[in-house]
Structures are given as structure tokens and as C-alpha cells.
Amino acid sequence: MPSTHELRDQAALIAALQQPSRYPHPVTSVEHLQTHISHILLAGDYAYKIKKPLNLGFLDFTSLERRHYYCMEELRLNSRLAPELYLDCVPIGGSPEQPRPGITPAIEYAVRMRRFAQTALLDRVLAAGQLETRHIDALARRLAAFHRSIAVAGPELPFGTPERVRQPMLDDFTHIQPRLTDPAGREQLHALENWTLAATERLWPRLAERKAGGWIRECHGDLHLGNLLLSDDDQITIFDGIEFNDELRWIDVINDLAFLLMDLRCHGAGALAQRLLNIYLEYSGDFSGVALLSCYQVYRAMVRAKVNAIQASQPGLPHVERAAARVRCKAYLQLAHTLTQPPAPFLLITHGVSGSGKSHRTGHLMGLFPGAIRLRSDVERKRLFGLGPLDDSGSRVGGGIYTSEASARTYQRLYSLSDELLTIGHAVLVDATFMKRVHRQPFRELAARHGVPFILLDCIADPATLRTRVAARRARGDDAAEADVAVLERQLRYDEPPQADERPLTAQGDSDAQRLHAALAAAL
């Protein structure tokens, strides 16, 4: 634990640094913010982030040398995603009462960042109703690319074994329990701990597979809305990754993603969470990680509960902020409980030629059903040939990646993935043309084998509308689908529409969305 002397010195330092004259650049006023582990001083064009001299078990900032080391780590790690924000590590010389940033010998260190408006933080953007699906799509693509590019924890590194995955989860309960005073809250905490023990035991083989498969990487580690920024050029910047604990940073990439999914749900943006998950999977192809999502989302809710429990118990914080932290802690505990009870799975497949609205409708539906995973034939077909969703295959009609053999492989992949996802309890939406009954029937039988509802969504539109949509999409070049009007004309000639005995649910036009949702709810 830090000494009283250290705490007193830093308190004096923070007070003095709120004087504009202390800085070597123009400053008219200084705003002081703090988290449970840092002080942030907003001064002029810059933000100075100073680590509190704390030892919380999962971090130790008690010595000046440690704080300097972790400042340098913070710069190294965050330059991967936000080099424009993280500038340097600044020594602070002088005395606690008369500090001088940029002067040595140092009595403290600060990470100097480029200042941004607090209203640009994604939790604020979401609250203002300004977070759009295009932002989420871009973020999903950025995360998938980041996770592909970062260092992998090989077998020589200890991170990511099942034992070491479970330990931080259990540590959260240890940190929260003494700070939780009400009996109902403690009972809920105990139930969540038992669920975590059972879930990790059940998932032990999958956790071991993830380690062996190279999915444990040097991730961000703290991916929630308050650590994302909507910049002036309408791009999302990811910042403030974990530097203080290797175990919390060298994690499964799906664990990294789970934090943001959980936080979106906590903020009432479940549909955006669903979109983030599905676009991420399209670009990463990491379907094996889906089995761990519930466990990791519960864990991430517990991390936020822990952070707020710690904040609520810090005596230096104003009473109103401590009270708010207690409320947030309880909210995260309730969310964790909700996440332990996923909805029942089902299997939905589409029928429809190019331009009939299959992706549009499944894109809407995946936001309505928590945990639903959409599989797009256009994306999975390209993946089989080593292509990304937006890569141009250069294939002609009936050739390249669109031969009958390639189509058979694509339907087999969609079937295998559907089988895997239904087995682990997720609803599945398969977005493909399914123009032949022989392709539809195996999926109906798959749903029956799993004992889940089966829905055949028949998407239709008049030929003129189809041609207009397909031509416009092809001209934009912003979708995985490569069909042009020539492909559409061929589809119209060879299509086998669903028959009455297949009990299709027909979708036509945007005006029937409410009817469609009601019909789906009734079917499920």
C-alpha cells in the first residue's frame, strides 16, 4: 500500500498542477478528472495522465520507477491504435507544491496526450443518439484487422491457459465481495461466482483449443465505450488499453471483443452490439470463439462491477460520485445475471435472388435477437478461397469461385457452421439465395435434429426493382455480393421458389417489417 506521505505528496502535486501557470505552453484553465487508478489534467491542447500510487493487487503503481515504466508501456501499447493521441512521457520536476512539467530530476511522470472533447467519447455519442451503424461497421473492421496484426502468445508464454483464464474471473469476486454490503447483492454475487466456475469447467477444452490455436494475443484489454472516441473525421479511435497487467492484456481476442459487446448492451444498444459482433465475425472468421462469448461477457460485466465497487470505496472521491459508482456496480451485477440466461436458439434461412433484400432483412433481424449469428454465403464463399468480404474475385458467371463445385462447398460450410452454432446454443440466420429445394431441405432437417424452430424467409421483389438494386450495389462496390444484372437474369430463369409444404414466411417491401417481426415472434 502507498504511504501516507506518498498520497499527501501526490495530492499536493495534483492541486498545484491545476494552476495554469505551471505549464510550459498556453493554458487558460485546467480541468481535473480522475478514474480509480489515474488523475487526468486537461490543460490547453494537452491532457496529462498521472498514475495514482496504488497497489490494488491487479496493479502496482506504488513506486516512482513503476509509474515511469508503466507510462512508457502505455505509450508503446496505445501507439498501435491511437498514435495521434499519445505523444510522450513527460517528467515532472520541482516539488509537489511547485511542480514544473518537462523538468528533471522527476518527482513524477505523466503520459502527455492530445486533448479531445469529452463529448466525443462513444458513451456520450451513444447517449446523444449519434452512434450509427456505419460507425459500428467501421469499428468492427478495425478490430478484426487489429486482432489479426498483434503479437501471438506462443506455447512458450504462460498466458491464456484455462487456469490463467479463469483466475482473473475469480479474482473479481474477491475484490467485489468485501465492498458489497447488502445481502441481496452478496447472494447475487455468490450465484454469479458459481455460474462462472461451472461455465469455465464446461468450456475447459475449448479454452485449451484457443490457446493452442494462437487466439491468445496482446490485445487492448479494456475495450469499453469510454475508451473509444469519435474523431472530427468521423472515424472511431480506440485508446487507453491496459498497460499495468500482462495477464489482463494477453487474452483471447474474443474476450477483447466481449467487453465492448457487453458495454453496448449495458447502455441499451443491444442491436448495435449484435451488428458489431456479426460484422466482426464476417471479417475475422473467428466462429470458434463464439462458444466463449457468454462466459466472457459475464466476466467483463464483473470487471466493470469491480471497477465501480473500488471507486465507490475510495475516500477521496466526492459523495455523489461514490453513490453513482455504487449504482453502476449493481447495474453491472444485474447485467451479468441477465447474460447467464441466453435466449433459445432457432435456425432461419432465406430464399431470394440477388437484390431481393436478404442481407437487409437479416441485418435487421440479427439486431432483434441477442446472440443471433448471421452467416452470409457471399462472405463465406470468398473465405473458402482466401478472400476478404470486399475483395473482388474477378470471377465470371458460373466460373471462378462461382462454379457448381464452389457453390456446393459454400453450402456445406454454411451447414457446418450452422450445426456448430446451434450446438452451442446460438440462433443462426443463413443469408443465401437457396434457390434449390435440395439446398434448403438439409437445413430444415438440421433444425429438427437440434430440436429448434426453423423459419424459411422468402424475400421477393419485382424484376425491375431487382435489376435497379443489383446494378446500384455493383456500382458502389461496398458489399461482399458480386452479382451483376447478368447473374440476376440467370437466377430468375433457374430459381425454384418455395412450395406451400415448405411453409415459407414471405417478406416483400420495407413496410412489412413490423408484420415480419410479429410473425417471427409467433413462430419462435
Secondary structure, DSSP 8 states (H G I E B T S, - for coil): ---HHHHHHHHHHHHHTTSGGGSSS--S-EEEEE-SSEEEEEETTEEEEEE---B-SS-B--SHHHHHHHHHHHHHHHTTT-TTTEEEEEEEEE-SSSEEET-SS-SEEEEEEE---GGGBHHHHHHTT---HHHHHHHHHHHHHHHHHS-B--TTS-TT-HHHHHHHHHHHHHHHGGG--SHHHHHHHHHHHHHHHHHHHHTHHHHHHHHHTT-EEE--S--SGGGEEE-TTS-EEE-----S-HHHHEEEHHHHHHHHHHHHHHTT-HHHHHHHHHHHHHHH--GGGGGGHHHHHHHHHHHHHHHHHHHHT-TTS-HHHHHHHHHHHHHHHHHHHHHTS-----EEEEE--TTSSHHHHHHHHHTTSTT-EEEEHHHHHHHHTT--TT------TTSGGGSHHHHHHHHHHHHHHHHHHHHTT--EEEES---SHHHHHHHHHHHHHHT--EEEEEE---HHHHHHHHHHHHHHT-SS----HHHHHHHHHH-----GGG--EEE-SGGGHHHHHHHHHHH-
